[in-house]
Amino acid sequence: MFAELKGRIKQEDVSAPFRQGSYYYYTRTLEGKEYVQHCRRLIHNNEAPPSVHDTMETGPDAPPEHLILDENVKAEGRGFYSVGCFQVSPDNKLVAYAEDTKGDEIYTVYVIDIETGTPVGKPLVGVTASVEWAGNEALVYITMDEILRPDKAWLHKLEADQSNDICLYHEKDDIYSLGLQASESKKFLFIASESKITRFVFYLDVSKPEELRVLTPRVVGVDTAASHRGNHFFITRRSDELFNSELLACPVDNTSETTVLIPHRESVKLQDIQLFIDHLAVYEREGGLQKITTYRLPAVGEPLKSLQGGKSVEFIDPVYSIDPSESVFSSRILRFHYSSLRTPPSVYDYDMDMGISVLKKIETVLGGFDTNNYFTERKWASASDGTQIPICIVYRKNLVKLDGSDPLLLYGYGSYEICNDPAFNSSRLSLLDRGFIFAIAQIRGGGELGRQWYENGKFLKKKNTFTDFIACAEYLIKNCYCTKEKLCIEGRSAGGLLIGAVLNMRPDLFKAAVAAVPFVDVLTTMLDPTIPLTTAEWEEWGDPWKEEFYFYMKSYSPVDNVKAQNYPHILVTAGLNDPRVMYSEPAKFVAKLREMKTDDNILLFKCELGAGHFSKSGRFERLREAAFTYTFLMRALSMLPSVGSEQS
């Protein structure tokens, strides 16, 4: 199975080049190598404005490729290696990159000269991957406290010792964590302090980085995010009343004078914005589907009162996934990532004046893959309270009978307002090409249908997440996508909590289950504020030191609800260095299952000893987890070939 998954990957490849200043930056992968090389090339005619039709010259007469950093060299002799950020300085002379060599998400930041590779100053140790340039001679970065909560923002002058860095802000409230973002204009940095329901923002001018100022105040229940263009800040703001967010603008020199550019709408969630010198791109969700709308802005310096005549970007599939990508601020070209359950990851450049999209890169899938062989659709299941739950489905047309005899893998998450959008995964073809149907249950607790979709799947409504998933499973069985004997389920992290909960509630409904790095000891973890993430999570799950939350959480926490009953085949995974879900949680869950369950079905516990929450770091090594998972599912369904037939 591993060889099959690896065989679909085009091993020598180049990412879609991104233009910054006079250079194209991109990553390259090599035959047999686990990690990428970071490269750049000079642009011959860099005076011409960017166009959607631009391509990077690569022939013998093109400017030579310059290798900036080879992760394969850096990873030699290590069981884990991950670069968390790779930030080129505004003048294109230096790069700052953050590396993690354990999987514990504690990084060391190095600054090197791009041309020579020479280190600049000593590395910054014990930091997060949130690092941004403040001009060409300073960095702003974030560090964590003893419970791994990002709590301090620092200013570092190049060549200075880390011990002399200036602390810009210290967030002492352990419900809040710090985040860092650069404006698209690169003229301001924004430091946000956020909890699960509140976010407020500070800003600093990169020309005066020692001066941190308040942009939006701390108001419990109000969430703000900021960007900059010209003489205005743009602010997205969410509150209990404006639950799907509105977009405001205010002058840089008078931040209290706000103008509403996009008002709150009950049926449309404002998810993100991206600014350009003359344009605004707005990422939204309506009816569970993502959309991008672009607007032309008045010239910088002119009054900014309203938005006129937005253009919508068109997409090729009925259900899909889109993500913003860094774009050239001074251009009219919006870059975004696109994929669907049948369309490989693609990079598009969209001309916001012309209204045209140009495909710049699509992931090559080897082994005869043809997108036309697969069918994708969206169905709706009725929850116990009548709520309609979307299910995204994909299968191979010529293999699936839709008579109940097909195997099916149902995936779910449903927490943190995270949107579980239908995206492509080449490894998944190994299931689809064996006749599996793959489905995603977009259950409450996620953010697919707006803020209230999330609110109705958290705190004292968390069980909606689990009953929604069960309703989706029952819908798929009733409508002949599968039977109980062919239904497999999977979830990761908080999705692993989902799997643990539904296994306890309806073990009869499933043939096999995969709970990857699952958050299954909810009550014990949330009672211990010394464990990483606990205090910040009280606004997600509730504070079990309060009686009402204690008993509600105890009623669904998987470890606390294992019963003497038959369970399906179960695979549980963990990472020894995982800072998000300690390996002891899944280990405890498995031990409880071994003690209590009354069946003879498979129960496997697999702990990666050299990884964290996100499995192995190498692009091929990571496939081994998928190969193991798929083999487990096929064994549970008696779909594995015999040893004799394999040899023949």
C-alpha positions in Angstrom: 0.0 0.0 0.0 2.8 2.4 0.8 4.4 1.7 -2.5 1.1 2.4 -4.2 0.7 5.8 -2.4 4.2 6.8 -3.1 3.9 5.8 -6.8 1.3 8.5 -7.4 3.7 11.3 -6.4 5.7 13.2 -9.0 8.9 13.1 -7.1 10.8 15.8 -9.0 8.6 18.9 -9.1 8.5 22.7 -8.6 5.8 24.8 -6.8 4.0 27.7 -8.5 6.6 30.5 -8.3 5.7 33.6 -6.3 6.9 37.0 -7.3 8.5 39.2 -4.6 10.4 42.3 -5.8 12.8 41.3 -8.5 12.7 37.6 -7.9 10.5 34.5 -8.2 10.5 32.3 -5.1 9.5 28.6 -5.2 10.2 25.2 -3.7 11.6 22.2 -5.5 11.3 18.5 -4.6 13.9 15.9 -5.8 13.7 12.2 -6.6 13.8 10.1 -3.4 14.1 13.1 -1.1 11.7 13.7 1.8 11.9 17.5 2.0 11.9 20.6 -0.2 14.6 22.9 -1.4 13.8 26.7 -1.2 14.9 28.5 -4.4 14.7 31.7 -6.3 15.4 33.2 -9.8 15.9 36.7 -10.9 13.1 38.1 -13.1 14.5 39.5 -16.4 11.9 42.1 -17.0 10.9 43.0 -13.5 9.7 46.5 -14.4 6.6 45.2 -16.2 3.5 44.9 -13.9 2.5 41.4 -13.0 0.1 39.6 -15.3 -1.9 36.3 -14.9 -0.1 35.1 -18.0 3.4 35.6 -16.5 5.7 32.5 -16.4 9.1 31.9 -14.9 11.8 31.5 -17.4 13.7 28.2 -17.0 15.6 27.6 -20.2 19.4 27.9 -20.8 19.1 31.6 -21.3 17.1 32.2 -18.2 18.7 33.6 -15.0 20.2 30.8 -13.0 18.4 29.1 -10.1 19.8 30.0 -6.7 19.4 27.4 -3.9 18.6 29.3 -0.6 18.0 26.4 1.8 17.9 22.6 1.4 15.8 21.1 4.0 17.1 17.6 3.2 20.6 18.7 4.3 19.2 20.2 7.5 17.2 17.1 8.3 20.1 14.7 7.9 20.4 12.4 11.0 17.0 13.6 12.4 13.9 11.6 12.9 11.7 14.7 12.5 12.3 18.0 10.7 9.8 20.8 9.9 10.2 24.4 8.7 7.4 26.3 10.3 8.0 29.6 8.5 10.3 30.9 5.7 10.2 34.7 5.6 12.2 36.7 3.1 13.2 40.2 4.1 11.7 43.2 2.3 14.9 43.9 0.5 15.3 40.3 -0.6 18.7 40.0 1.0 18.0 37.8 4.1 15.7 35.0 5.1 14.4 34.0 8.5 13.2 30.4 8.9 11.9 28.5 11.9 12.8 24.8 12.4 11.3 22.1 14.7 13.3 18.9 15.2 11.1 17.0 17.5 7.5 17.7 16.5 6.7 19.5 19.8 6.1 22.8 17.9 8.9 24.6 19.8 11.0 26.3 17.1 14.5 27.7 16.6 14.7 30.7 14.2 17.8 31.2 12.0 18.6 34.2 9.8 20.8 33.7 6.8 22.2 35.8 4.0 20.3 34.5 0.9 23.2 34.8 -1.5 25.9 33.2 0.7 24.0 31.2 3.2 26.0 32.8 6.0 24.3 33.0 9.4 23.4 36.5 10.6 23.6 36.6 14.4 22.8 33.8 16.7 19.6 31.8 16.4 16.5 32.6 18.4 15.6 29.6 20.6 12.4 28.5 22.3 10.0 30.4 20.0 6.9 29.8 18.0 6.7 29.7 14.2 5.1 33.2 14.2 7.9 35.4 12.9 7.7 38.6 10.8 10.1 41.2 9.5 9.9 44.7 10.9 11.8 46.4 8.1 15.1 44.8 6.9 17.0 44.9 10.2 14.6 43.6 12.9 12.2 40.7 13.5 9.1 40.4 15.7 8.4 37.0 17.2 6.3 35.2 19.8 7.3 32.9 22.7 5.3 30.6 25.0 5.0 30.1 28.7 5.4 26.8 30.6 2.0 25.5 29.4 2.9 26.3 25.8 0.6 29.3 25.6 1.9 32.0 23.2 2.1 34.9 25.7 4.9 37.3 24.8 5.7 39.3 21.6 9.4 40.4 21.2 11.4 42.8 19.0 14.8 41.4 17.9 17.4 43.6 16.2 19.6 41.6 13.9 23.0 40.7 15.4 21.8 41.5 18.9 21.7 38.8 21.6 18.3 37.3 22.3 18.6 38.2 25.9 18.5 41.9 24.9 15.3 41.7 22.9 12.5 44.1 23.7 9.3 42.6 25.1 6.6 44.4 23.1 3.6 42.9 25.0 3.0 40.2 27.6 -0.5 38.7 27.8 -0.9 37.6 31.4 -4.4 36.3 31.2 -4.1 32.5 30.6 -7.3 32.4 28.6 -5.7 34.4 25.8 -2.9 33.6 23.4 -0.9 35.9 21.0 -0.8 35.8 17.2 1.2 37.8 14.7 0.5 38.9 11.2 2.0 41.3 8.7 -0.3 43.6 6.6 -0.3 42.9 2.9 1.3 46.4 2.5 4.2 45.2 4.7 4.0 48.6 6.5 2.4 47.4 9.7 2.5 44.4 11.9 -0.5 43.3 13.9 -0.2 41.5 17.3 -3.6 40.0 18.3 -4.5 38.6 21.7 -7.3 36.1 21.4 -9.4 33.6 23.2 -12.1 31.4 21.7 -14.6 34.2 21.8 -12.6 37.4 22.0 -9.7 39.0 20.0 -8.3 42.5 20.2 -5.4 43.9 18.1 -2.3 46.0 18.5 -0.3 47.5 15.7 3.2 48.7 15.0 4.6 50.7 12.2 7.6 48.8 10.9 9.5 52.0 10.6 9.1 52.6 14.3 8.8 49.0 15.6 9.3 49.9 19.3 6.0 51.6 19.5 3.1 49.2 19.9 -0.4 50.8 19.9 -3.9 49.7 20.5 -6.1 49.3 17.4 -9.1 47.6 18.8 -9.8 47.3 22.6 -10.4 44.2 24.6 -14.1 43.7 24.8 -15.2 40.2 25.9 -17.3 38.5 23.1 -16.0 40.8 20.4 -13.5 39.4 17.8 -11.5 41.7 15.5 -8.8 41.2 12.9 -7.0 43.9 11.0 -5.2 44.8 7.8 -3.9 47.9 6.1 -3.9 49.8 2.8 -3.0 53.4 2.1 -4.3 55.7 4.8 -6.8 53.1 6.2 -7.0 50.1 8.5 -9.5 47.5 7.5 -11.1 45.7 10.4 -13.3 42.6 10.5 -15.5 42.5 13.6 -17.7 39.8 15.1 -19.9 40.0 18.2 -22.9 38.1 19.6 -25.2 40.3 17.5 -23.0 40.5 14.4 -22.2 36.8 14.6 -21.1 36.4 10.9 -18.9 39.5 11.1 -18.9 42.9 9.3 -16.1 44.8 7.6 -15.1 48.3 8.8 -12.5 50.8 7.6 -10.9 53.6 9.7 -8.2 56.2 9.0 -4.8 55.3 10.3 -4.6 58.6 12.1 -8.1 58.3 13.6 -8.9 54.7 14.4 -12.2 55.6 16.3 -13.8 56.9 13.1 -15.1 53.7 11.5 -17.1 53.2 8.3 -19.1 50.0 7.6 -18.0 48.6 4.2 -19.7 45.2 4.4 -22.6 45.0 6.9 -23.4 41.9 8.9 -25.5 39.3 7.1 -27.3 36.4 8.8 -26.9 34.0 5.9 -23.3 34.9 4.8 -20.2 34.5 6.9 -17.4 36.9 6.3 -14.4 34.6 6.7 -11.3 36.6 5.5 -10.1 39.5 3.4 -7.1 40.2 1.3 -6.0 43.8 0.4 -4.3 45.2 -2.6 -3.3 48.7 -3.6 -6.4 49.1 -5.7 -8.6 46.1 -4.8 -10.2 44.1 -2.0 -10.8 40.3 -2.1 -13.4 39.0 0.3 -13.6 35.3 1.3 -17.1 34.3 2.4 -19.3 31.3 3.1 -23.0 30.9 2.1 -25.1 27.8 2.3 -21.9 25.9 3.3 -20.0 26.8 0.1 -17.1 29.1 -0.1 -16.9 32.1 -2.4 -14.6 34.9 -3.4 -15.8 38.4 -4.2 -13.5 41.2 -5.4 -14.0 44.9 -5.4 -12.1 47.8 -6.9 -11.2 50.4 -4.3 -11.1 54.2 -4.6 -7.6 55.6 -5.2 -5.4 55.8 -2.0 -6.2 59.2 -0.3 -9.8 59.4 -1.6 -12.7 58.9 0.7 -13.6 55.3 1.5 -17.4 55.2 2.1 -18.7 52.0 0.5 -18.0 49.1 -1.9 -19.4 49.0 -5.4 -19.9 46.3 -8.0 -18.2 43.2 -6.6 -17.1 40.4 -9.0 -17.5 36.7 -8.0 -14.9 34.1 -8.9 -16.3 31.0 -10.6 -15.3 27.4 -9.7 -15.5 24.2 -11.6 -16.9 21.7 -9.0 -20.3 21.5 -7.1 -18.4 21.3 -3.8 -14.8 22.4 -3.4 -12.2 24.0 -1.1 -10.4 27.3 -1.5 -7.7 28.9 0.5 -6.1 32.4 0.3 -2.5 32.6 -0.9 0.1 35.4 -0.6 -0.4 37.7 -3.6 1.5 40.8 -4.9 0.0 43.8 -3.0 0.8 46.3 -5.8 -0.8 44.2 -8.5 -4.4 43.3 -9.6 -3.7 39.6 -9.4 -5.3 37.5 -6.6 -3.7 34.1 -6.1 -5.7 31.3 -4.4 -5.5 27.6 -3.8 -8.3 25.4 -5.1 -9.2 21.7 -4.9 -12.1 19.4 -4.6 -12.7 15.7 -3.8 -11.9 14.9 -7.4 -9.7 17.9 -8.5 -6.0 17.9 -7.3 -4.6 20.9 -5.5 -4.4 23.8 -7.9 -3.0 27.3 -7.8 -4.9 30.0 -9.7 -4.1 33.7 -10.5 -7.3 35.8 -10.9 -7.2 39.2 -12.7 -9.5 41.3 -10.5 -10.1 43.8 -13.4 -10.6 41.4 -16.2 -12.4 38.8 -14.2 -10.4 35.8 -15.6 -8.7 33.0 -13.7 -5.5 31.3 -15.1 -4.3 28.0 -13.7 -0.6 28.3 -12.7 -0.1 24.9 -11.2 -2.0 21.6 -10.6 -0.6 18.8 -8.6 0.5 15.9 -10.9 -1.0 12.6 -9.9 0.7 9.6 -11.5 -0.7 6.2 -12.1 -3.3 7.0 -14.7 -5.5 9.3 -12.6 -8.4 10.9 -14.5 -10.7 13.4 -12.7 -13.5 12.4 -15.0 -13.6 8.9 -13.5 -14.9 10.3 -10.2 -18.2 11.8 -9.1 -18.7 14.3 -6.3 -21.9 15.6 -4.8 -23.5 17.1 -1.6 -26.4 15.6 0.3 -28.2 16.7 3.4 -29.0 14.5 6.4 -31.7 15.4 9.0 -30.5 15.7 12.6 -32.7 14.7 15.5 -33.8 18.3 15.9 -34.5 18.7 12.2 -31.3 20.6 11.3 -30.0 19.7 7.9 -26.4 18.5 7.9 -24.4 18.6 4.7 -22.4 15.5 3.6 -19.8 15.8 0.8 -19.4 12.6 -1.1 -17.0 11.2 -3.8 -16.7 7.9 -5.5 -15.4 6.2 -8.6 -18.2 6.1 -11.2 -17.6 2.7 -12.7 -17.0 0.8 -9.4 -19.8 1.9 -7.1 -23.2 0.3 -7.2 -25.1 2.4 -4.7 -27.1 -0.6 -3.6 -25.7 -0.8 0.0 -22.9 -3.2 -0.9 -20.2 -0.6 -1.2 -17.6 0.1 1.5 -17.7 3.7 2.8 -15.4 5.8 5.0 -17.1 8.7 6.8 -14.8 11.5 8.1 -15.7 14.1 10.7 -14.2 16.9 12.8 -16.8 19.4 14.2 -14.9 21.7 16.6 -13.2 25.1 16.9 -15.3 26.6 14.0 -12.8 24.8 11.7 -14.3 24.2 8.3 -13.9 20.6 7.1 -14.1 21.5 3.4 -13.9 18.9 0.6 -10.3 18.8 -0.6 -8.3 16.4 -2.7 -6.0 13.7 -1.3 -4.1 11.5 -3.7 -3.7 8.8 -1.1 -7.4 8.5 -0.8 -7.5 7.2 -4.4 -6.3 3.9 -3.1 -9.7 3.6 -1.4 -11.8 5.0 -4.2 -10.1 2.8 -6.8 -11.1 -0.2 -4.6 -14.7 0.7 -4.7 -14.9 2.8 -1.5 -17.2 5.8 -1.1 -15.6 8.7 0.8 -17.8 11.1 2.7 -17.3 14.2 4.9 -19.9 15.0 7.6 -19.9 18.8 8.0 -21.4 18.6 11.5 -22.1 21.4 14.0 -19.2 22.6 16.0 -17.4 23.4 12.7 -17.8 26.7 10.8 -19.0 25.5 7.5 -22.5 27.1 7.8 -21.4 30.2 9.7 -20.8 31.2 13.3 -24.0 29.8 14.7 -23.2 26.4 13.2 -20.2 26.5 15.5 -22.1 27.9 18.5 -24.6 25.1 18.3 -21.9 22.5 18.6 -19.9 23.6 21.6 -20.3 24.1 25.4 -23.6 22.6 26.6 -24.6 21.9 22.9 -21.5 19.7 22.2 -23.5 16.5 21.9 -25.0 18.0 18.7 -21.7 17.3 17.1 -22.0 13.6 17.9 -25.7 13.1 17.1 -25.2 15.0 13.8 -22.5 12.5 12.8 -24.7 9.6 13.7 -27.5 11.1 11.7 -25.2 11.3 8.7 -24.2 7.7 9.1 -27.8 6.7 9.3 -28.7 8.7 6.2 -25.9 7.0 4.2 -27.2 3.6 5.2 -30.8 4.4 4.6 -30.0 5.8 1.1 -28.0 2.6 0.1 -24.5 4.2 0.1 -23.5 1.4 2.5 -24.6 -0.9 5.3 -23.5 -1.1 8.9 -21.2 -3.9 7.9 -19.4 -1.7 5.3 -19.3 1.6 7.2 -15.9 2.9 8.5 -15.4 6.2 10.4 -12.3 8.4 11.0 -11.4 11.6 12.8 -8.3 13.3 14.1 -7.6 15.3 17.3 -10.9 16.9 18.2 -12.3 14.7 15.5 -10.9 11.8 17.5 -13.1 12.9 20.4 -16.0 12.7 17.9 -15.0 9.1 17.0 -14.6 8.1 20.7 -18.0 9.6 21.6 -20.0 8.0 18.8 -18.3 4.6 19.4 -19.6 4.7 23.0 -23.1 5.9 21.8 -23.7 3.7 18.8 -21.0 1.0 18.5 -23.5 -1.1 16.5 -23.5 1.4 13.6 -19.9 1.0 12.5 -17.6 -1.8 11.2 -14.3 -0.1 11.9 -13.1 3.2 13.4 -9.9 5.2 13.3 -9.2 7.7 16.1 -6.0 9.6 15.3 -4.3 11.6 18.1 -7.7 11.7 19.7 -8.7 14.1 22.5 -10.5 11.5 24.5 -9.9 12.2 28.2 -11.8 15.5 28.1 -12.8 15.8 31.7 -9.4 15.0 33.3 -7.5 17.2 30.9 -9.9 20.2 31.3 -9.6 19.9 35.1 -5.8 20.3 35.0 -4.7 23.9 34.2 -1.0 22.9 34.2 -1.5 20.9 31.0 -0.8 22.7 27.7 -3.9 24.4 26.1 -6.3 23.6 29.0 -7.1 27.1 30.2 -7.6 28.5 26.7 -9.9 25.5 26.0 -12.4 26.4 28.7 -14.2 28.7 26.2 -14.5 25.8 23.8 -15.6 22.9 26.0 -16.6 24.6 29.2 -14.9 24.9 32.6 -15.4 21.6 34.5 -14.7 23.3 37.8 -18.2 24.6 37.3 -20.8 21.9 38.2 -23.0 22.3 35.2 -20.1 21.8 32.8 -18.5 19.0 34.8 -21.5 16.7 34.6 -22.2 17.6 30.9 -18.6 16.9 29.9 -18.5 13.7 31.9 -21.6 12.5 30.0 -19.7 12.4 26.7 -16.0 12.3 27.5 -14.9 9.0 25.7 -12.7 7.6 28.5 -15.5 8.2 31.0 -18.1 6.4 29.0 -16.5 3.2 27.8 -19.1 0.4 28.5 -19.1 -3.4 28.7 -20.4 -3.8 25.1 -19.3 -4.9 21.7 -17.2 -2.3 19.8 -16.2 -2.4 16.1 -12.6 -2.8 14.9 -10.6 0.2 16.3 -7.2 1.8 15.4 -6.0 4.5 17.8 -2.8 6.6 17.1 -0.7 9.0 19.1 2.5 11.0 18.9 5.1 10.8 21.7 6.0 14.5 21.4 2.5 15.8 20.8 2.0 19.1 22.7 -1.8 19.3 21.8 -3.0 15.9 22.8 -0.7 14.1 25.2 0.0 10.5 24.2 -1.4 9.4 27.6 -5.0 10.3 26.5 -5.3 7.8 23.7 -3.3 5.2 25.7 -5.7 5.6 28.6 -8.7 5.2 26.2 -7.2 2.0 24.7 -6.5 0.6 28.2 -10.1 1.2 29.2 -11.5 -0.4 26.0 -9.3 -3.5 26.6 -10.7 -3.8 30.1 -14.3 -3.2 29.2 -15.2 -4.3 25.7 -16.9 -7.7 25.2 -15.9 -8.5 21.6 -12.9 -10.0 19.9 -12.5 -7.3 17.2 -9.2 -5.7 16.5 -8.0 -2.9 18.8 -4.7 -1.4 17.9 -2.7 1.4 19.6 0.1 2.9 17.5 2.3 5.6 18.9 4.8 7.4 16.7 7.9 7.8 18.9 9.5 10.5 16.7 6.6 12.7 15.9 4.0 15.1 17.4 0.4 16.0 16.6 0.8 16.0 12.8 2.6 12.6 12.3 5.9 12.2 10.6 7.5 15.1 8.9 8.9 13.7 5.6 6.6 13.7 2.6 7.1 9.9 2.0 7.3 9.0 5.7 3.9 10.7 6.2 2.4 8.3 3.7 3.2 5.3 5.9 0.4 6.4 8.4 -2.1 6.5 5.5 -0.9 3.1 4.2 -1.3 1.6 7.7 -4.7 3.2 8.2 -6.0 2.0 4.8 -4.6 -1.5 5.4 -6.3 -1.7 8.8 -9.7 -0.6 7.2 -9.4 -3.2 4.4 -8.5 -5.9 6.9 -11.5 -5.0 9.0 -13.7 -5.3 5.8 -12.0 -8.6 4.8 -10.7 -6.9 1.6 -7.0 -7.8 1.9 -5.7 -10.3 -0.7 -4.3 -13.5 0.6 -0.6 -13.9 0.8 -0.6 -16.4 -2.1 -2.5 -14.1 -4.5 -0.1 -11.2 -3.5 2.9 -13.3 -4.5 1.3 -14.5 -7.7 
